[in-house]
Amino acid sequence: MTSRLNRLAVAFLATALATLGVTVANPSPASAAMTICYNTSQAGSYASVANQAASIWNNATVNLTLSANCGSNLRIYRITGGGSYAQRTSLGNGRVYIDTQQAAQYSVLRIMTHEIGHILGLPDNYNGNCALLMSGGSAGTSCTNAYPSSAEASRVSNLFAGTFSATDRSADIFRDSWPSALTSVS
């Protein structure tokens, strides 16, 4: 009820000021673009890959901007063993871990962009379709597509516009979208 009263008061004030000949600029939209500051200080040789992945997301979406080393909403780590994964603490916040062993088998840019996709609110989609970024490693080692589909990009844009809510829990960990090291079968 308070927000309805506030809207009525604003409407009344705007009408009164217009009657007096005072022009009032439109306020900025309720959901302005969000900046997600990512930190690559622990990414080692993958820092430039993180920058490429951020550029991909910035070009594919609206309502958010990923910006390097301006804070630590998103921290990116280089690890060896254990698999690449993301841990989202809330929409736009969390940690991405890139496993050097998996990066030697799969496109490291695809892995990075995929894992950042989790931080941006996207779940895994293990359907094996290389055209879908969130299919992860299920698309195989030959898949190098590091770009979100229009549906994936649209979902992220809508999440950051507040159009619909993420199924954000307090801490989501996304593991196992990149199968472990290939083994040869005799």
Salt bridges, closest charged atoms under 4 A:
GLU115 OE1 - HIS118 NE2 3.86
ASP124 OD1 - HIS114 NE2 2.96
ASP124 OD1 - HIS118 NE2 3.03
ASP168 OD1 - ARG88 NE 2.57
ASP172 OD2 - ARG88 NH2 2.61
ASP172 OD1 - ARG169 NE 3.07
